[in-house]
């Protein structure tokens, strides 16, 4: 099997997979469209245990119904959070080290990525609170008070504490404390319950994420070429027994979660970034999902963890704590935050291949200091590891190229009699000890590596806005001057020239084979530069290896003739 066919196998499989994903987004099954309807008065399914008999007002995303609630800004070196005193909910988060667009001369200070957002169109908030069936409890709708409206981590300060307090007429006092540390995307949320009343207080703590599904009304071509279109968007949770489980927004109503988990976490995932609640590892929490206002044009999707029962005697106090991660999918560090958190970089069935490749790519970056150079070094290492396997493929191709004149003579002799033509070809290959199928094994072995590396380059937040050299300022965006795609086309045309033409192929198929590099090169115009760089280096190294082996076969033949 020659190099051109090998390339086509890879490319056609990749294109078929991407086109299928794009088709699924545009024409696949989606939740049925419904007309907007008002939230039923007196019901709020976003509160654990709330029923139609509760007197609490309906929860409306992105609105505040009482003037007494206020917004508090909390800033560290990597995060800027906005906390609503209504419930102590984190309603906005800005990742200061991750701008929305690359920094340029015309835009030296672009706005940071906003992950959590209380805007109705992008509604995504992190909430926590307490519930009780026997008395008052501050859930995520209760109004807390704060000493100030702005907190900033000062120079030389390693941690920042933000206290919110709530108290009822019976003497129950709750202090919700947010602890943020320098350089960390983890926020510790502690709820201290002080019972100043005359009877015991019993209840539960809970943490939950609410968000609307992100708008993805794109054309099939945008879905095909945009890396974010192929990432998972939805809820995910982890248990030590089942590892990470995902639930896309379209399946929330069909596959609701309701399961006790100890040592787990609950999250909402998207391309490059995620938010996760991490309860205390030793506590058994009940995890659940639901859809709030499912009959509206913009339903809200919820994932929640409810902790075990808490009992606080009169005059006593008790605390419960959880952690909130708001940030990027930084592999290699997330498992230090919580077991299984590295899995949020969702490689799917390719995880077993993709994670080691990402680890190797990260090590190469630590040596080179440039992600583009790390990609080049990774390709070279993979080529070196698979050298013997691919050498057999190219040696077979070189021998078939040498036999091409004799194959053409057989075509002229047998004309349209393809059966006799194939029999004669097989006899020729057998006589010359050429195995046309010798290139299949390398393809089968390298295919998982190829797709695993493809997922790594598509999903790695480290490559987002990462510069290479010269004109390539962002490896996660298309080449602005299309230099890499053009180089790729030239490499593949040279590869075709070195490869033997497929025997028995009709003229139309031969023309298609010649056009394919140009077709795929055109598609690469819109692919991230990091992926195209991989293809170019892979093609160049394959071309060099093929040329060397072809020359060695030709020289061996010359020596044999001289002898």
C-alpha positions, 0 to 999 in steps of 0.5 A: 500500500503506497503512501498516497493511499495511506494518507487517504485512509487517514484523511478520509476517516478524519473527514468522515468523522468530522462531517458526521459530527457537523451533520449531527449538529445541524440535522441530528436529533435535538430537543423539540422546539417549544414556545416560551412560557412563564415560570409557574408561580410558587415553584422553583425546582432549582431548590432541593426539596422545593415543591409547588406548595412552597411560598418562595418566589420563582427563580428567574435566571439573571434577575434580582428581585430585591434591592437589598441584594448586591454584587461583590467583586473579588479579584486575585492574580488569576480570577475575578469573581462576582458574588451575588449576596443573594445566596452567595452565588458566584454569578460571574467569573473572568479568567484573567490569564485567558483573553478572549482574543490574542493580544496584538498591537491594535488590541494589547489588552483584550477582555478576559474569558468570562466563564460564569455569567448572569447574562440571560443569554449566556446564563451560567452560575455556581450556587450553594446553600442550606435547606431544612424541613424543620425551619429556616435555612439560607438557600441560594435565594436568601440575602446575605450581608457583606462588610464591603463590595470589593476584595482584592488579593494584595501584593505579598498576600497568599490567600483572600477571605470573603465573609457573607453572613445571614441570620434569622429571628430565631437565632440561627446564624450562617457565615459563608466564607469564600477562600481564594489563593494566589495562582489557584482556580480553586475557591473553598466555600465554607458554611459555618452554622451557629445555632443560637436558638432553643431547638436543634437545627437539622438540614443539608448543604448543597452545591449546584451549577445552573446554565443554559445551553450555549448557542451553536447555530452554525453552518455545517462548514463552521461546525466542520472547521471550528475546533470548539464544535467538536468538543463536549458541552454538558454536565459531567460527574465523577465517582471512584467506581464509574469514573467520569460520566457525561450527559449532553444537554439534549439528554438531560430530560431522557437520562436524569441522574439521581445517585449517591456518590462518595468522593466525587464531583459535579461539573459543567464542561465546554471547550478548554474550560469548565466549572466543578463543585467538589464536595468533601471526599469522605462525605456521601452526597446525592447527585442529581440533574434536572431541567428547570422550565423545560417548556420554555425557549431557553431551559436551564440545565442543573446538576446538584450535589446534596450533602448528608444530614447536619444536626446542630444542637442549641448553642453549638456550631458546625461547619461544612465545606466544599470547593469550586473549580473555575478555570481551564483544563490544565492537564497534569495538575487537575488530579492534584485538585481532585481524583479524576478531574484530569478527565474533564479534558474529554478525549472519549474512547481515545483517552488511553492514547491521548493522555500519554501523548499530551504528557509527552507533548507537555514535556517537550514544551518544557524543553523547547519553550514553544508549543509549535516546536513541541509538536515538531519534536513529538512528530519526530519521536513518533516517526522514530518509534515507528520507523521500522513499521513504516519502512516496510510500507515504503520499501514495498512501495519502492519495489512496486514503483520499480515494477510499474513498467511491467504492470503497465505492460500487463494492462496493455496485454489484458486490456479490460479483462480485469480478472486475468490482469489481477492474476498476472499481477499477483504472479508478478508480485509473488515472483519478485517477492513484493507484498502489496499489503505490507503497508497495512500493518503500519496503518493499523498501528499508527491510526490510534496514535493519529486520532489520539494526537488529533484530539490532543491538538484540538482539546489542549488549552495550552495551545490556545493563542500559543504563538509559533514563529513568524506569521503564526501567532496562534496555533489554535487558529487557522494560518493567517497567510495559508503558508502551512496548507500550501506547504502541505499540498506541495509535500503531498504532490511530491509524495504522489510522484514517489509513489507507484500508481495504483494498478488497475485503477481507471483514469477517473480514479487516477485523476481523483487521486491527483486532486485529493492533496489539493482538496484536503489542502483547501480544507486545511486552510480553515483548520487550526495551525497546530493541526496543519503543522502536525500534518506538514511535519508528518508529511515531510518526514514521511517523504524523506523516509520514502525517498531514502528507502526508494534510493536504497532499493534503486541502488541495490538493484544497480549493484545487482546488475553490475554484479 
